[in-house]
Amino acid sequence: MFRVLIPTTCAALLAALAASADPPCRGAGDLSGEGRVDAADLPIFAACMGGPDIAEPPPGGDPNAFALADLSGDGDVDLHDFGVLMRQVGGQYFAYGPHRQNLEAEMLAMTVANMLRAPDAEYERILRDLALIRAAYPQLVTVIDDTDYMPTELLVGIDAGQPLDQYYALNEFYLVQSEEIHYSFRLLTFCDSLNLPLLAPIYEALAAVTWADPNWLIGIDDYITIDVIGATYRYNIDDGFWDCFDGCDCHRYWVIDVDQAGNVTLISYREYGMPWCQFGQ
């Protein structure tokens, strides 16, 4: 499988993504954010409609909704935009749901749920558990799970001899924000984080796609994995250090359980690695 590796964890870029404002994860006309254009979008549009050359929402109106309702992109919301909205009725998009500020919990929750986007309850549970663990063990405050891939980027190989209609339809459905065409692949950027190892096979199923893969990262030092044991979540926390370009030399490894009530229990702790590793907590 083709993989593009980036020689850094891109920590600053990922932090900026996690702290960004709510991205535009709604397709044209989907003012309600439900993944489709239907009757639920009409009252939202009506509340934003001010008329030609009026560049502000009506009194008490939501500026974000006003911007979404400006479907013609001319700075106002009028009958021209209403005509565009009517043509979009019946359109389907992937429903991203709310943007999550904590990228670490979001990525872990998507993996545990095995879904393209994490359910609210999964995200909130993991966000709570991580806070409880770090309160109980302050040395883990700086041990943050490094995502294995850029959570908004997918690399796709294209068969130039195949029609691309289905490929572009998939890009529209998943709200691709940009497509960079390189010599041997295309880089797709989505509007928010997705479980890209699950999305890649969906693209690969298209006749026009020869391969699809997340934009994997290297230089990762800390890993967290979660085992679900009934109502208890078991956190396997690997604090790696020293020469972590392609795998760290030294490791501090915690196994910690958090039950549904929020009780934190240390199951085990060990240190291992190369002879030159210097441990100590």
N, C-alpha and C positions, 0 to 999 in steps of 0.2 A: 504494500500500500504506500502511495506517495505521501510524504510528510514534509512540510516546511517547518524548520525549527528556528526559533528566534533566540539569539544568545543572551537572553535576559528574561527575568520574570515580568518585565514591564510593570513593575510595582506602581510607579507613579501614574501610568496610564490606567491601570485597573482601579486605583484609588479614585482617580477622577471620574471614571465611569460609575463607580459605586456611589459617589457623592453628587452625581449630576441631578439636575431637575428631572421631573417626569418626562421621559422622552415621548415623541409623537407616535405611540404605538396604536394608532387607529387608522384604518384605511379610509379612503375618501368617502365621506358621507356617514361614516360610523361615528356619530356624535355621542352615542351612549356608551361606546367602548365594549359592546357585547360581541363583536366579531361579525356583525352583519348590518345591513342597511334595511331598516323596516320602519313600522309605525312609531316605534319608541324614539326614533330620531327626530320626528316632526316637531313635537313641542319644544325640544331643545333648540332646533333651528328657528322656530317662531320667536322664541325669547331673545334671540340674537339679531333678528332682522331689524335693521334701522333704515335702510334705503340707500340709494346711490350717493356716493361721495361722503358718506358718514363713516368715519374711520374709527369710531369708538362704539362699544356696546351700549345698548339702551341703559338708562339708569338702573343700577342694581344688577346689571348683567355680568356674566363671568367672562373676563378677558380671554381665558384659555378656550372656552367654548366658542367665543366670537371668532377667534383665529381659526378654529377647526371648521366653522360654518362658512368661512370665506373660501368657498370651493373654487372660485375662479381666480383667486390670488390677486385681486385688484384692490384689496384693503378695505372693502366694505362688504356688507351682507345685504343683498337685494334680490329681486326676482331672477336676475341672471344666475345667482347661486342656487336659487330654488329649482330652476330648470336642470342644473347639474345634479342636484340631489335626487330629483325624480328619475334621472337616467341611471343613478346608482342603486336604486331600490332593488333588492334581491341579491346584491353583491355579498360575497362571503369572504371573511378574512380570519386569520388566526387570532383568537382572543388572548392577548398577552396578560390582561389583568393589570394590577398596580405595579409600578416600578418599586423595587425593594432597595432601600438604602444600604443594607448590609449584604455585600456581595458574597462574603464567606458563607453566611447562613443560607443565602439563596442557592448557591452552587451545591452545597451539601444536601439541601432539601430536595433539589431536583434529582440528585443521585439516589437518595433514599426512596423517594416516591417513584423513581424510574419513569418520569414524565418529562415532557418538553419544558413545562413550567411547573413550579412547585405549588401545591395547594397552600392556602393561607395557613391552615392549622399546622402543616409540616414545617413551614418556614418559622412560624411563631414558636413552635416547640423547640426547634434547634437553636434559635436565637436566644431563648430563655436558658436552655441548658448550657450553652457556651458561657453566658454571663455568670451562671451559678458555679461552673467549674473554675473560672478565672477568679471569682471571688474567694473560693476555697483554696486555690493554689495560685497565688499572685505571680509566681514564676512563669505561668503559662499565658500571662497577658500578652506577651510579645510572640507567642507561638501561634501564628495565624496560618490556617490552611491555604497553601498556594494553589490556585487553580491550575489545572494541567494544560489549559488551552484558553485562547482569547474567547470570551463567552459570547461575543457578537459576530464572530468571523468564521466563515466556512470557505474552504478551498474546493473548487469544483473543476474537474476536467471535462471538456466538451468534445463530442464527436462532430466535427464540422460537416459531416455528410448527412446528419440527421436534422429534421425540422426541430425548431426550438420553441414551438408554441406551448407545449406542456411545461417546459423549463421556465419560461417567462410567466406562465400562469402560477406556478409554484412560488416564484419570486414575489408576485403580487400578493398571493395569499399569506405568505409569511412576512410581508411588509419589509422587503429588502430596501434599505435606504441608499445603497450605492453598489455598483458592480465595477470592479477594476479588471480590465482585460489584460492579462499578461500573455507571454508567448505560449506557455504550455498549460496555463490554468486561468481560472477567474476567481477573484476574491470577492465574496459577497459579505456585506455588512448589514446586519439586522438591527432593528430599532431598539432591542433590549436583549438581555441575556437569555440564552436558550441552552437546553441540554443537547449540545451539538453532536455527541456520539450517537444519540438517538435520531437526530435529524439527518445525519449523513446518509444512512441507508434509504431514507425516503427519496432523497435526490438521486442516489445511485440506481433506484428502480426505474428511472426514466431512460428511454432509449437513447436520448441525446447526451446522457451523462456517463462518462467512462469510469469516473471515480469521484468520491467526495470525502473530505476529511477535515476535522477541525484544524485550526491554526495552532498546533501544539507549541508549548513553551518549554524551554530548558532553563537550567540554573535554579531549580526549585529545591528549597531546603526543608520546609515543614509540610507535613502531611497529616490530615485527619480523616479517618474513615469511621463509619458508624455501622454497628450491628444492631438490628432491632430484635430484642428478646422479649416478646410479649409487649407489656407496657413500658419496659425499661429500654433505654437507649445506651448502648455501650460505645464509648468514644475511645478509639485507638489513636493516640496522639504521638507523632514521631517528630521530635525536635532534632533536626539534622544540622550539623555544622562542620566546618572545615572542608574546603575544596568541594563545593556543591555544584560545580558546573554540570557534571553528568552523573551525580550521585554522591551524597555526602560521605565523608570518611568516618564521622562520629555521630552517635545517636543517643538521645535520651528518650525513653519510650514509656509512656503512661497508658494504662488501661483504666478507664474511669466509667462507672455506671451512674446514670441519673434516672431515677424512677419518675413515674407520672406526677407524684406529689412534689418533686423537686429535691429529693434527698440525693446527695452526692456521696458516692462510695469509691474509694481507691481500691481497685482490684489488684493491680501490680505495677511495679516500676522497675526498669532495668536500664543499664548503660552498656553499650557495646560499640565496637568499632576497631580502628587501626591502633597499633601499639602507641602511637604518638598522641592519641586523644587525651585531653585533660578534662576530667569531669568535675563535678561540684555544682551544687544548686544554689 
